[in-house]
């Protein structure tokens, strides 16, 4: 699982240097969605650039026992 986070981090750093904020968000969405759709990622992603949030989204389940979905404002 840690290997995936390193890949995400490297890809995010690369996309930051090569495109504008909206395009970056699209790239991040595609990448994270692939992992989430294959049940390889479950959590919340927040990416900021120069102090501004360019991408924020929750994926998967926060609590499997109660079947509670992840949200960007939930604490469990």
C-alpha positions as CSV (number, residue, x, y, z in Angstrom):
1,X,0.0,0.0,0.0
2,X,2.8,2.4,0.8
3,X,4.2,1.7,-2.7
4,X,1.0,3.2,-4.2
5,X,1.3,6.3,-2.1
6,X,4.8,6.9,-3.3
7,X,3.7,6.5,-6.9
8,X,0.8,8.9,-6.3
9,X,3.2,11.4,-4.8
10,X,5.6,11.2,-7.6
11,X,2.9,11.5,-10.2
12,X,1.3,14.5,-8.4
13,X,4.7,16.3,-8.3
14,X,5.2,15.7,-12.0
15,X,1.8,17.0,-12.9
16,X,2.3,20.1,-10.8
17,X,5.2,21.2,-12.9
18,X,3.5,20.5,-16.3
19,X,0.0,21.9,-16.3
20,X,-2.5,24.3,-14.7
21,X,-4.6,23.6,-11.6
22,X,-7.7,22.4,-13.4
23,X,-5.7,20.0,-15.6
24,X,-3.8,18.8,-12.5
25,X,-7.1,18.0,-10.8
26,X,-8.3,16.0,-13.8
27,X,-5.1,14.0,-13.8
28,X,-5.3,13.4,-10.0
29,X,-9.0,12.3,-10.3
30,X,-8.1,9.8,-13.0
31,X,-5.3,8.3,-11.1
32,X,-7.0,8.0,-7.7
33,X,-10.2,6.7,-9.3
34,X,-8.3,3.8,-10.9
35,X,-7.0,2.7,-7.5
36,X,-10.4,3.2,-5.8
37,X,-12.3,1.3,-8.6
38,X,-9.9,-1.6,-8.1
39,X,-10.3,-1.5,-4.3
40,X,-6.7,-0.5,-3.8
41,X,-7.4,2.9,-2.3
42,X,-9.9,3.9,0.4
43,X,-9.6,7.3,2.0
44,X,-9.6,11.0,1.4
45,X,-7.3,13.0,-0.9
46,X,-6.6,16.7,-0.6
47,X,-4.1,18.4,-2.9
48,X,-3.1,22.0,-2.5
49,X,-0.9,24.2,-4.5
50,X,0.4,27.5,-3.2
51,X,-2.0,27.4,-0.3
52,X,-5.1,26.8,-2.5
53,X,-7.0,23.5,-2.6
54,X,-7.0,22.2,-6.2
55,X,-8.4,18.8,-5.5
56,X,-10.4,17.3,-2.6
57,X,-12.5,14.1,-2.7
58,X,-13.3,11.1,-0.6
59,X,-13.3,7.5,-1.8
60,X,-14.6,4.2,-0.4
61,X,-15.9,3.2,3.0
62,X,-14.9,4.9,6.3
63,X,-16.4,2.2,8.6
64,X,-17.1,-1.2,7.2
65,X,-19.0,-2.4,10.2
66,X,-21.6,0.3,9.9
67,X,-21.1,0.7,6.1
68,X,-20.4,4.5,6.4
69,X,-18.9,6.1,3.3
70,X,-15.9,8.4,3.5
71,X,-16.5,12.1,3.3
72,X,-14.2,15.0,3.2
73,X,-15.4,16.2,6.6
74,X,-15.8,13.0,8.6
75,X,-13.7,12.0,11.6
76,X,-13.6,8.4,12.6
